[in-house]
Amino acid sequence: MKVLIFKRATLVIVLGAVLFLSAFGLNLAGLEVGALYLNSNRRIPIYSVQTDENKVAISFDAAWGADKTRDIMSLCDEYGVKATFFLVGFWVEEYPEMVKEIYNRGFEIGLHSNTHPDMTKLSKTKIREELEKNINLIKDLTGFTPKLFRPPYGYYNNDLIEVCDSLGLSCIEWSVDSLDWKGLSASELSGRVISKAKAGSIVLFHNNSDNIISGLRLVLEHFKNNKTEIVPIGELIYYDNFTINNEGTQIKN
């Protein structure tokens, strides 16, 4: 009987904890953004934007390889859209002419760190070094100073966002992951994006993933047919008078 009473008490405690966490948006079966913000002092990057306009932003992280980057830009040009490229410092050093071409063709450039580390394991001093080196490499080649930063692996903490603030950088995540890095087929990766994207979404691609060109074409064709405007992230987000809710949605005040 004592064992039974213990089990019932334990069950009550567990159920109570589940209900408490659920009230704060925690999805125990997945990785919902709300799961990360039970602490009200936690700083949150921008995952998406609340907007009444039918527009989304697409982005490409560039860390390894560049073979498909020019074709991505040409495909975007074919559909009359511009995207955001987040560039790692060592990629910039390896492909300086491609960096210049990205900028000269009117695509937006953001930072993706200098060496692609887990930024949450760095001190504030090291975080600043990573970002400033990344900024300077891009600025030396293009004359442009990036204002957007995407953390490697999507990992972040308060220190990272505070350093970004001090450098005038907006910390950007994503609300739609194409999972193109997993080697998905064109139909699989485009299907993920098409099914999940909505007004204000930020879509994550990679510049040298398998099937990115054919998959991207399907995505762009869908957005075109649905009269969804595609803009660089810098034209989607707000820069003042905004709040970010516990799901990472930026809301204009």
N, C-alpha and C positions, 0 to 999 in steps of 0.2 A: 504493500500500500504506500509506503514511504517513497518508493521508486516512482510510482504512478503520480504522486503529488509533485515530486520534483520535476517530472517531465511536463506536467501541465503548467507549472510555474515557468519553466524554461520556454515553453511554447508561447505563453502570454508575453514574456519579455521580447522574444524574437518577433512576434507579430506586431508588438508595439513599436519596435525599432523600424520595421519595414514601413509601417504607416507613417511614422515620423519622417523618414527619409523620402518617402513618396511625396509627401506634402511639399518638399523642396525640389521636386522635379527629378529625383534620382531614378533612373531606369536600371534596375539590378541586373537585367539581362543584357545590357549593352553599354555603350560609351556615350550616353547622352551628355551634352554640354552641361546641363543642370547638375550633373553629378559632382562637378568640380567646385561648386561655389556655395557650400554650406557655411563657410566662413565669410561673413559680410565684408571683411576687409580685403578679400581677395580681389586683385585687379584682373580685368578681363579684356582680352584682345577683341578685335572686330571679326566676327564670323560671317555676318550678313548685315544687311541694311533694311530697315523698314521704309518702304516707299510705295506710293500709289501708282507710280509709273511702271510700265511693263518692261523692265530692263534688268539685265544681269551683267556680271563681270566674269571674264574668263582669264585664267592666269596659268603661267608655265614656270615651274621651278627648273633652273638650269644648274646642274652640278657636275654631270658626267656626260661627255659626248656633245656633239653639235651638228651631226650629220643631217638632222631633219629640221633644224631651226629655220633655215632659209625657206624651206617648203611650207612650214607653218605660217610664216609671214606672208608668203605669196597666196596661200589659201585664204588667209584672213583678208588680204587685199582684194581677192576675187569677190568676197562677200561684203566688202566695204566696211569692215569692222577693225577695231584695234584692241589689243590685249595687253596684259601686263606680264613682263618677264622678271622673275626674281633671280638674281645672279649671285652665285658664290664667288668669293674673291679669287680662288685658284682657277675657276673657270674663266674669269675675266682675264687673268694672266695668260691662260693657254689660248684663248680665242679673242684677242683684242680687236681684230678686224670685224668679227661677228658682232661684238658689243657695239662698235661704231655703226654697223649696218642696222642693228635693232633700233638704235637711237635715231639715225638719219631717216629711217623709213617711218618714223612717227609712232613707234610703239613705246609704251611706258616701261621704265626700268625701276625695279625695286631691289632692295638688299636681301641677301639670303645668308649673311654672315661671311666671314673671310675664309674659315677652314671647315665649316659645316660641323661644329661640335654640338653637344647637348648643352645649350646655354644655361640651363638650370644648375649645372655643376660648376659654373664659373663665378668668380667674385665680380662685383660691380666694375672693378678696374679692368678685369679681363674682358668682360662684356663690352665695355666701352672701346677697348682696343680692337676687338673683332669688328665692331660696327664702323669705327672710324677708318680702319684700314680698307674695309669694303667700300665705304663712301669715297675715299680718296682714289682708289683704283679706277672706279667708274668716272669720277669727276675729271681725273687726269686725261682720260680718253675722250670724253664727250663734252666736258664743260658743264655737265648737268649734275646737280646735287639731288640724289634720291630722297624721297620723303616717306617711302613705305618700306616696311621690313617684315619679312615672314620668317619666323623661327624655324630652324632645321627640325624636322620630325614633328613640328607643331608644339614642341615642348617650351614652356615658359613659366615664369614666376613673377612675383611683384618686383624683384630687383631688375629683371629684364625690362619690364614695362616702364619702370621709373627711369632707367637709363635712356630708353627710347624717347620718353617725354622730354628729357633734358637735351636731347639731340634734335628735337623737332620731328621725330619719326612716329608715324602711325603703325601700330603693331597689328598685322593682318593674318588671320587664319583662313579657314574656308568652311562653307556649309555644305558643299557638294564635292565629294571625292570620286573622281572617275576610276580610281584604282588601276589606272593604265600601267603603272609600274609592275603589276602582277602578271603582265603578259596577256591581258584579256583581249578577245577578238574585237574588231571594230564595232560589231553589233552589241557586244556585251558592254563595252565601256560607254558607248553612246547611249545605250538603253538606261544605264545607271544615271547618267547626267540628265537625260530627258525626263525620266520618271521623278527625279528629286528636285530639279531646279524650279524655282518660282521667283516672282519679282523680288529683287534685292539679294539674290543668291550670289555667292562668290564660288566659282568653280575651279577646282584644282586639276591641272594636267602637269605632265613633265615633257620637257622639250625633246627628249630622245627616246621615248618609250616605244615599245612595239605597237604597231597599228595606229599610232597617233594620227597620221595624216588621213587615213580612210575613216577612222572613228570621228575625228574632228569635223570632217566634211558632213557626216550624218548629223552631227550636233548643230552645225551652222545652218544646214538646210532646214532642220526642224524649227530653229528659232526664227529663221526668215519666214517660213510658212505661217508661223504663229504670231508674226509681227512683234517679236521680242527684240528689243534693242540691246545690242552688246556694246559695252563701254569698258574702258580701262578702270581698274579699281579706284584710281584717283578721281575719277568723275562720278563714282557711285557713292563714296563715303562722304560724311560730313566732317568738317574741320573745327567747328565751334558750336556751342549751344546744343550739345547732345548728351544723351546718357546711353549706357550699354546695359541691357538687362541680363539676367542670370543665364540666358541661352546664347549670349554673345551677339545679340542683335542690336545694332546701333540705331537709336531712335532720336529724331530731331525734336528738341524741346519747343 
